[in-house]
Amino acid sequence: MKIKVKEVPYDKLNKPDRSIHKPPRKPDPLLKKVINVISESELRKNHFKVEEEGMDRLSKDEPCFILMNHSSFIDLEIASAVLYPRSYQIICTIDGFVGKEMLMRRIGCVPTMKFVPDVRLIRDLEYCVKELKTSILMYPEAGYSLDGTATALPESLGKCVKRLKVPLIMINTYGAFLRDPLYNMLQIRKVDISAGVKYLLSSEEIGKMSADEINELIAGYFSFDNFKWQQENHIRIDEPFRADGLNRVLYKCPHCNAEGKMTGKGIKISCGGCGAAYILDEYGYLRGDNVETKFDHVPDWFKWERECVRDELMRNEYHLKAGVDIYMIVDTKYLYKVGSGVLEHDREGFRLTGCGGRIDHKQKPSASYSLNADYYWYEIGDMIGLGDMRAAYYCFPKDCGDIVAKTRLATEELYKLALSQPGER
């Protein structure tokens, strides 16, 4: 999927007016039907199945709050197949509206920004359930999983559930990540897909629980490991490109500790520094090709990288400095390429400078619990997103290796460190 791009000098760019706001609109019934027909047709190719638990407790037209794990673009088709004909709004990032705002609003999408506090969004959600009498579909992880395991959830989620005062539903998908993992350059594998739909809490049950208790419950349902699921269910993936781009996730060699020298190609991932090579086999296991296996599980390797990043932070040795192309979104017409600059990240947070000194954006570690980080974003390149309600910057690193995953890990670990320090919250 691509996005409409326009190159405009930063000083010629219209400044964003975040005061302009449109209330959510109820999904168009005809479009809802069309999307459902397309979705079911696509999912039949993947032998889609769904299992429900407790859904008889939810009446046909009763608004509810639906949380769903986020694995790939096909998640939207899964949601349509599972929820149709229920009327529901979809919480969507603002980039999804570029070039197609009217269509997205008619579908029922509600725009927001990733990892940016948005009080207005809460009011929109309340408007949906109270005035429009529609349900809400949210992907609370706000981004695809990098390594096939659950990503960080916002602490505000429990408070949001309590404020909406409607039943809480969970949709878990199985096979969607394996079919199209984010690192694999949009190459589709032949994998069956299924989903589980569970009624978690009634509005009465929600009223008796604290926000922290609700967060703990939700976190339990967002605990998953797609590679482990593949292994336990003997899912065979024999595509010869299954390790393409795996270096985006496994960017650090466990043998020589070199970073940015890993290459994922075909069925192997190898280090350009020491030559260590691993094979990603048909059942999702890693095994050393010419070295002793240090990690046979992708998430274990990724977890080790996180620990390395945290150690760097504790020793105050972590520092990112990368040249980037800078894009911005100020309206829903285009993604605007405004120039180039330098992105820095350390214990003090982010600093983005560029466009002849016209951009100088700083972001503290306590600003967000995670980072808008993506691979091959809209087929442009690997991306790091920053910003606030005043401006959104999309940075594409140039000639600096695979830094996106490490930057997200560092952001998450810096946030945890910031919370542990009095006065930082």
C-alpha positions in Angstrom: 0.0 0.0 0.0 1.3 3.5 -0.9 0.5 7.0 0.2 0.2 10.3 -1.7 3.4 12.2 -1.4 4.2 15.8 -2.3 7.6 17.5 -2.1 7.3 21.0 -0.6 10.0 23.2 1.1 9.4 23.5 4.8 8.9 27.2 4.7 6.2 26.8 2.0 4.3 24.2 3.9 0.9 25.1 5.3 1.1 25.0 9.1 -1.2 22.4 10.7 -4.4 23.6 12.2 -5.3 21.0 14.9 -8.3 23.1 16.0 -10.2 21.8 13.0 -12.1 18.7 14.2 -14.9 16.7 12.7 -17.1 14.5 14.9 -17.2 10.8 14.0 -19.9 9.6 11.7 -21.8 6.4 11.7 -20.4 3.8 9.2 -22.1 3.7 5.8 -24.2 0.5 5.6 -23.5 -0.1 1.9 -19.7 0.4 2.4 -19.8 -1.9 5.4 -21.4 -4.6 3.2 -18.9 -4.1 0.4 -15.9 -4.3 2.8 -17.4 -7.5 4.3 -17.8 -9.2 1.0 -14.2 -8.3 0.0 -12.9 -9.4 3.4 -14.6 -12.8 3.4 -13.4 -13.4 -0.2 -9.8 -12.7 0.8 -10.0 -14.7 4.1 -11.4 -17.8 2.3 -8.0 -18.1 0.6 -6.6 -18.5 4.1 -9.2 -21.0 5.3 -10.3 -18.5 7.9 -12.1 -19.8 11.0 -13.4 -18.1 14.1 -14.3 -19.3 17.6 -16.5 -17.3 20.0 -16.7 -17.4 23.8 -19.4 -15.7 25.8 -20.6 -13.5 22.9 -24.2 -14.5 23.6 -23.9 -12.1 26.5 -23.7 -9.2 24.0 -27.0 -8.1 22.4 -27.1 -7.4 18.6 -27.2 -3.6 18.8 -25.4 -3.0 22.1 -22.3 -0.8 21.8 -19.1 -2.4 23.0 -15.4 -1.7 23.2 -13.4 -4.1 21.1 -9.6 -4.6 21.5 -7.7 -6.5 18.9 -4.0 -7.5 18.6 -2.3 -6.0 15.6 -0.2 -8.3 13.3 -0.7 -7.1 9.7 -3.0 -5.2 7.3 -5.3 -8.2 7.1 -6.4 -7.5 10.7 -9.0 -5.1 9.3 -10.4 -7.8 7.1 -10.5 -10.2 10.0 -12.4 -7.6 12.1 -15.0 -7.2 9.3 -15.6 -10.9 9.0 -15.9 -11.3 12.7 -18.0 -8.3 13.6 -20.4 -7.9 10.6 -23.1 -6.7 10.6 -22.4 -4.9 13.9 -21.8 -1.1 13.4 -18.4 -0.1 14.7 -15.9 2.7 14.5 -12.2 2.0 13.8 -9.5 4.1 15.6 -7.0 4.9 12.9 -3.8 6.8 12.7 -4.0 10.1 10.7 -1.7 8.8 7.9 -4.5 6.4 7.0 -6.6 9.4 6.0 -4.1 10.9 3.6 -5.7 11.1 0.1 -8.9 9.3 1.2 -10.4 11.2 4.1 -14.0 11.1 2.9 -13.8 7.3 2.3 -12.3 6.7 5.7 -14.9 8.7 7.5 -17.7 7.0 5.7 -16.2 3.6 6.7 -16.4 4.9 10.3 -12.7 5.6 11.0 -11.7 8.0 13.8 -8.3 9.7 13.3 -5.6 10.0 16.0 -1.8 10.2 16.3 0.3 7.3 17.5 1.9 7.5 20.9 0.6 11.1 21.4 -1.8 12.0 24.3 -5.1 12.9 22.6 -7.8 14.1 25.0 -10.0 14.8 22.1 -10.0 11.1 21.1 -11.6 10.1 24.4 -14.4 12.6 23.7 -14.8 11.1 20.2 -15.1 7.6 21.7 -17.7 8.7 24.1 -19.6 10.3 21.3 -19.5 7.1 19.4 -21.0 4.9 22.1 -23.4 7.4 23.6 -24.7 9.4 20.6 -24.1 7.2 17.5 -24.7 4.0 19.5 -21.9 2.3 17.7 -19.1 0.0 18.9 -15.4 0.9 18.8 -12.6 -1.2 17.4 -9.1 -0.3 18.7 -5.7 -1.8 18.2 -4.2 -0.6 21.6 -0.7 -1.7 20.7 -0.9 1.2 18.1 1.6 -0.7 15.8 2.5 -4.0 14.4 4.6 -6.4 16.4 8.3 -6.4 15.3 9.3 -9.8 16.7 5.9 -11.6 16.8 5.3 -11.0 20.5 3.0 -8.5 22.3 4.1 -4.8 22.3 3.7 -2.2 25.1 0.2 -1.1 26.0 -0.8 2.3 27.2 -1.4 2.7 30.9 -4.4 4.8 30.1 -6.3 1.9 28.6 -8.0 0.8 31.8 -9.2 4.3 32.5 -10.6 4.5 29.0 -12.5 1.2 29.5 -14.0 2.5 32.7 -15.0 5.8 31.1 -16.8 4.3 28.2 -18.9 2.0 30.5 -19.7 -0.5 27.7 -18.9 -4.3 27.5 -15.3 -5.1 26.7 -14.5 -7.6 23.9 -11.2 -9.2 22.8 -10.2 -10.4 19.4 -7.1 -12.5 19.1 -5.7 -13.5 15.7 -3.6 -16.6 14.9 -1.6 -16.9 11.7 -1.9 -13.3 10.6 1.7 -12.4 11.7 3.2 -15.5 10.1 1.4 -14.8 6.9 2.8 -11.3 6.6 5.4 -10.3 9.3 6.3 -6.6 9.2 10.0 -7.3 8.5 9.4 -9.4 5.4 8.8 -6.6 2.8 5.1 -7.3 2.2 5.8 -10.8 0.9 2.8 -13.0 1.6 3.2 -16.5 2.9 0.7 -19.4 2.6 -0.6 -19.6 6.2 -4.1 -20.4 7.5 -5.7 -17.7 9.7 -8.1 -18.0 12.6 -9.4 -15.7 15.3 -10.9 -16.0 18.8 -13.5 -13.6 20.0 -14.1 -13.4 23.8 -16.6 -11.4 25.9 -14.2 -10.2 28.7 -16.2 -7.8 30.9 -19.8 -6.5 31.2 -20.3 -2.8 32.1 -21.3 -3.9 35.6 -18.1 -5.9 36.0 -16.1 -3.0 34.7 -17.7 -0.7 37.3 -16.4 -3.0 40.2 -12.8 -3.1 39.0 -10.0 -0.5 39.2 -8.2 0.7 36.1 -5.1 -1.1 37.2 -7.1 -4.4 37.5 -8.5 -3.9 34.0 -5.0 -3.2 32.6 -3.8 -6.4 34.2 -6.6 -8.5 32.7 -6.1 -7.0 29.2 -2.3 -7.5 29.4 -3.0 -11.2 30.0 -4.9 -11.5 26.7 -2.2 -9.5 24.9 0.5 -12.0 25.9 1.4 -14.0 22.8 4.3 -15.4 20.8 3.6 -16.0 17.2 6.8 -18.0 16.6 6.1 -20.2 19.6 2.6 -20.7 18.3 4.0 -21.7 14.9 6.3 -24.2 16.6 3.7 -25.7 18.9 1.1 -26.1 16.1 3.7 -27.4 13.6 2.9 -24.7 11.0 5.2 -25.2 8.1 6.3 -22.1 6.2 8.5 -23.2 3.3 8.7 -20.0 1.3 12.3 -19.4 0.2 12.1 -15.7 1.3 11.1 -16.2 4.9 14.2 -14.6 6.3 14.2 -11.6 3.9 14.5 -8.5 6.0 14.9 -10.3 9.3 17.9 -8.1 10.0 15.4 -5.3 10.7 14.5 -7.2 13.9 17.7 -9.1 14.6 20.1 -6.2 14.0 22.8 -7.2 16.5 25.2 -10.2 16.0 25.3 -12.3 19.2 28.7 -13.6 18.3 30.7 -10.4 17.6 28.2 -7.8 18.9 28.4 -5.8 15.7 25.3 -3.8 14.9 23.9 -2.9 11.5 25.8 -5.5 9.7 23.2 -8.3 9.7 21.6 -9.4 6.4 18.4 -11.4 6.1 18.1 -13.0 2.7 16.4 -16.1 1.6 16.3 -18.5 4.5 19.4 -17.2 6.3 20.4 -14.3 8.4 24.2 -13.6 8.6 26.7 -11.1 10.0 28.8 -9.1 7.6 31.3 -8.6 10.5 32.3 -12.0 11.7 30.4 -14.1 9.1 28.2 -15.9 11.6 25.1 -17.3 9.8 21.8 -18.7 11.0 19.0 -20.5 9.1 15.3 -19.8 9.8 13.8 -23.2 9.3 10.3 -24.1 8.1 8.9 -24.2 11.6 10.3 -20.9 12.8 13.4 -22.1 14.7 16.8 -20.5 14.2 19.8 -22.8 14.0 23.5 -21.9 13.5 24.6 -22.6 10.0 28.4 -22.2 10.6 28.4 -21.3 14.3 27.1 -22.7 17.6 23.4 -21.7 18.0 23.1 -19.0 20.7 19.4 -18.2 20.0 17.0 -20.7 18.4 14.0 -18.4 18.9 13.6 -15.0 17.3 11.9 -13.3 20.3 14.7 -14.5 22.6 17.3 -12.9 20.3 15.2 -9.7 20.3 14.8 -9.8 24.1 18.6 -10.0 24.3 18.9 -6.9 22.1 16.5 -5.1 24.5 18.7 -6.1 27.5 21.8 -4.8 25.6 20.1 -1.5 24.9 19.1 -1.1 28.6 22.7 -1.8 29.6 23.9 0.9 27.2 21.4 3.3 28.7 22.4 2.5 32.3 26.1 3.1 31.4 25.0 6.3 29.6 26.7 5.0 26.4 23.6 4.9 24.2 23.6 7.6 21.5 21.9 7.7 18.1 22.8 10.2 15.5 21.5 9.7 12.0 20.9 11.7 8.8 17.2 11.5 7.9 14.8 12.6 5.2 11.9 14.4 6.9 8.2 14.1 5.9 5.3 15.8 7.6 1.5 15.5 7.8 -0.3 18.8 8.2 -3.6 17.8 6.5 -5.2 14.8 4.8 -4.2 15.7 1.3 -0.6 14.5 1.1 2.4 13.2 3.1 4.7 16.2 2.5 8.5 15.7 2.0 9.9 18.9 3.5 13.7 18.3 3.5 16.5 16.6 5.4 18.0 16.8 8.8 19.6 15.0 11.7 17.8 12.8 14.3 19.5 12.3 17.7 18.5 10.1 20.6 20.1 9.6 24.0 19.2 9.7 27.8 17.7 13.2 27.3 15.3 12.0 24.7 14.9 12.9 21.0 16.1 15.9 19.1 15.2 16.4 15.4 16.9 19.3 13.6 16.7 20.1 9.9 15.4 22.1 7.0 18.0 24.8 7.4 17.4 25.2 11.1 13.6 25.7 10.7 12.9 22.4 12.5 14.1 21.9 16.0 11.9 19.4 17.8 12.7 18.0 21.2 10.9 15.1 22.9 11.6 14.0 26.5 11.8 10.3 27.4 8.6 10.6 29.5 6.7 11.9 26.5 5.7 8.4 25.3 5.8 4.8 26.4 6.8 3.6 22.9 7.7 4.8 19.5 6.0 5.0 16.1 8.5 2.8 14.3 7.8 0.9 11.1 9.5 -1.0 8.3 9.0 -0.2 4.6 6.4 2.3 5.6 4.0 2.9 2.7 6.7 1.3 0.6 9.0 4.4 1.2 11.4 3.0 3.7 12.0 2.2 7.4 10.5 5.0 9.5 10.8 6.7 12.9 7.8 8.9 13.8 8.0 11.8 16.3 5.8 14.7 17.2 2.9 16.0 19.2 -0.5 17.5 18.5 1.1 20.5 16.9 3.3 18.6 14.4 4.0 15.1 13.2 7.4 14.2 11.7 8.2 11.0 9.8 11.9 10.4 9.6 13.5 8.0 7.2 17.1 7.2 8.2 19.8 7.3 5.5 22.9 5.1 5.1 23.0 4.1 8.8 22.0 0.5 8.9 19.1 -1.0 10.8 18.4 1.5 13.6 14.6 1.5 13.8 14.1 -1.5 16.1 16.9 -0.4 18.5 15.4 3.1 18.6 12.0 1.7 19.6 13.6 -0.5 22.3 15.6 2.5 23.6 12.4 4.6 23.7 10.5 2.0 25.7 13.4 1.5 28.2 14.0 5.2 28.6 10.3 5.6 29.5 10.6 3.0 32.2 13.7 4.7 33.6 11.9 8.1 33.5 9.0 6.6 35.5 11.4 5.3 38.1 12.8 8.8 38.7 10.8 11.2 40.9 9.4 14.2 39.1 9.8 12.8 35.7 6.2 11.7 35.2 
